[in-house]
Amino acid sequence: MKQIKKIFITGASGGIGSAICSKFKSINSKLILTSSSEKKIESFKKIYGNDQYYYKVDLSDPEDLQNCLNDISKSHKDISVIVNNAGVTEDNLIFRMKNEQWSKVIQTNLSSNFQIIKSLLPNMLSKRYGKIIGISSVVGSTGNPGQSNYVASKSGMIGLYKSIASEVAKRNINVNIVSPGFISTTMTENLDDEKKNSYLARIPMSRFGKTEDIANIVSFLASDESSYITGQNIHVNGGMLMV
């Protein structure tokens, strides 16, 4: 019988996060989900059931996050997969950006990844097995006006994961990044036709991606079929960026 994998996922309530959770649930994985909202945790329980694991934590608060991770690390030594999907935006032009906007985005989108991986990695090292997957963004490779903090966080993830991948490869731990392009979510649905068409004109496939497109590649990277793939930034963007 195939061993049930335990998956740690942040950012589970968003469009991409929900698709990732549903994908893993469909293949009988055990989920460990985090949220800063008690209301969202209750909604998770209704969707995924009471037999999964839920933790209330604020990723933008390093101390709160570390306390939660210490608990998770002790209670779940058998985590096989980490999916760092959480992300926030605080957009502004650089000369108007407040220090708080910069700090919150960098902590939530980048520094939390460092804390999570550092805290949960020792159990993976002792088992000589693990899959670590980060969700970055196409703008981490292209830049984007008004999003210097967000782009810095997503670009920083790429360097962080490549470095960790080289450190742990000999211990049978795969570390990779997925960089989505424009994906159909509530955000893209709310765009007016003019903006939507301008974005579509930049995509050779002439359509936005589906959240399932990201969930599928994450599921593959979490499987043993991807055992020889590590340190990669995999773009899923319909040809918008070809590198």
Summary of the structure (lengths in Angstrom):
residues: 243
radius of gyration: 17.5
end to end distance: 39.9
largest distance: 57.6
contacts: 790
relative contact order: 0.14
helix: 50%
strand: 17%
